[in-house]
Amino acid sequence: MSNFPIYGGIAVVVMLVMQYLNKAAKQGPRVDAEGNSVLLPRFYGVLGLLAAAAGTGVLLYGLFDYNPENIGPQLGLFALFAGLGLPLVLMAYVHRLTLTRKESGKRICLGRRSLFGGTKSKPCATAP
């Protein structure tokens, strides 16, 4: 019974995150300064930062409360959270996937800037 406030807090946080995701899913893609539609949502970066922070927290806990028997699972949890969180952060803040309208909106082009700075664009298609 003493853990009830902790479980209630977890339920409230999960409920708020799910409401935010539901609201964000109903919105259209955001538009950057050049008028391009950016297809990757910002929530990828937030979720990646939370996962990386959780992994770093597990690592720091393992460093401050050192126990040789627990170091393997703690490093595994850090690798899991960091391995899942850092690509999301890079996708949100470095990788860019955009839709560009050309020739007065008659043609739509898909452009991509990769994590390493390279750019690629797909052949343009005619808009309906």
C-alpha positions as CSV (number, residue, x, y, z in Angstrom):
1,M,0.0,0.0,0.0
2,S,2.9,2.3,0.5
3,N,3.8,2.2,-3.2
4,F,0.4,3.4,-4.3
5,P,1.5,7.1,-4.8
6,I,4.4,5.9,-7.0
7,Y,2.1,3.8,-9.2
8,G,-0.4,6.6,-9.3
9,G,2.3,9.0,-10.5
10,I,3.5,6.6,-13.1
11,A,-0.1,6.2,-14.4
12,V,-0.6,10.0,-14.5
13,V,2.7,10.5,-16.5
14,V,1.8,7.7,-19.0
15,M,-1.7,9.2,-19.4
16,L,-0.2,12.7,-20.1
17,V,2.3,11.3,-22.6
18,M,-0.5,9.4,-24.4
19,Q,-2.7,12.4,-24.6
20,Y,0.2,14.5,-26.0
21,L,0.8,11.8,-28.6
22,N,-2.8,11.6,-29.6
23,K,-3.0,15.4,-30.0
24,A,0.3,15.5,-32.0
25,A,-0.9,12.7,-34.3
26,K,-3.9,14.8,-35.4
27,Q,-1.8,17.8,-36.4
28,G,-0.3,18.2,-39.8
29,P,3.4,18.3,-40.5
30,R,5.2,21.4,-39.4
31,V,6.5,23.9,-41.9
32,D,10.1,25.3,-41.8
33,A,11.3,28.8,-42.7
34,E,11.6,27.9,-46.5
35,G,8.0,26.6,-46.7
36,N,9.0,22.9,-46.7
37,S,6.9,20.4,-44.7
38,V,9.1,18.6,-42.2
39,L,7.9,15.0,-41.8
40,L,9.6,13.8,-38.6
41,P,7.8,15.0,-35.5
42,R,9.6,16.8,-32.7
43,F,8.5,14.2,-30.2
44,Y,11.1,11.8,-31.5
45,G,13.8,14.1,-30.0
46,V,11.9,14.4,-26.7
47,L,11.5,10.6,-26.4
48,G,15.1,10.0,-27.4
49,L,16.3,12.5,-24.7
50,L,14.2,10.8,-22.1
51,A,15.6,7.4,-23.0
52,A,19.2,8.7,-23.0
53,A,18.6,10.4,-19.6
54,A,17.2,7.1,-18.2
55,G,20.3,5.2,-19.5
56,T,22.6,7.8,-18.0
57,G,20.7,7.7,-14.7
58,V,21.2,3.9,-14.6
59,L,24.9,4.3,-15.4
60,L,25.4,7.1,-12.7
61,Y,23.5,5.0,-10.1
62,G,25.9,2.1,-10.9
63,L,28.9,4.3,-10.5
64,F,27.8,5.8,-7.1
65,D,26.4,2.6,-5.6
66,Y,29.0,0.2,-7.0
67,N,28.3,-3.5,-6.6
68,P,30.4,-5.9,-8.7
69,E,27.5,-8.3,-9.0
70,N,25.2,-5.7,-10.6
71,I,27.6,-4.0,-13.1
72,G,26.7,-6.3,-16.0
73,P,23.0,-5.7,-15.9
74,Q,23.5,-1.9,-15.3
75,L,25.8,-1.6,-18.3
76,G,23.3,-3.6,-20.4
77,L,20.5,-1.3,-19.4
78,F,22.6,1.7,-20.2
79,A,23.5,0.3,-23.6
80,L,19.8,-0.5,-24.2
81,F,18.5,2.9,-23.3
82,A,21.3,4.9,-25.0
83,G,21.2,2.6,-28.0
84,L,17.5,3.4,-28.4
85,G,17.6,7.0,-27.4
86,L,20.5,8.5,-29.3
87,P,19.3,7.5,-32.8
88,L,16.0,9.1,-32.0
89,V,17.7,12.3,-30.9
90,L,19.9,12.3,-34.1
91,M,16.8,11.6,-36.3
92,A,14.9,14.5,-34.7
93,Y,17.7,17.1,-34.6
94,V,20.2,16.2,-37.4
95,H,18.3,14.0,-39.9
96,R,15.7,15.9,-42.0
97,L,12.9,14.6,-44.2
98,T,11.0,17.3,-46.1
99,L,8.4,17.6,-48.7
100,T,8.9,20.5,-51.1
101,R,6.3,21.9,-53.6
102,K,7.8,23.1,-56.8
103,E,6.2,24.9,-59.9
104,S,3.3,26.5,-58.0
105,G,2.5,23.4,-56.1
106,K,2.1,21.1,-59.1
107,R,5.0,18.9,-58.2
108,I,6.0,17.4,-54.9
109,C,9.6,16.5,-54.1
110,L,10.9,14.4,-51.2
111,G,14.2,15.6,-49.8
112,R,16.4,14.0,-47.2
113,R,19.4,15.3,-45.3
114,S,21.3,12.4,-43.6
115,L,23.0,12.2,-40.3
116,F,26.3,12.8,-41.9
117,G,25.3,16.0,-43.9
118,G,24.7,14.4,-47.2
119,T,21.5,15.3,-49.1
120,K,19.4,13.2,-51.4
121,S,16.2,13.9,-53.2
122,K,13.8,11.6,-54.9
123,P,12.3,12.3,-58.3
124,C,9.4,14.7,-58.1
125,A,5.8,13.5,-58.5
126,T,2.8,15.3,-59.8
127,A,0.5,16.5,-57.0
128,P,-3.2,15.4,-57.2
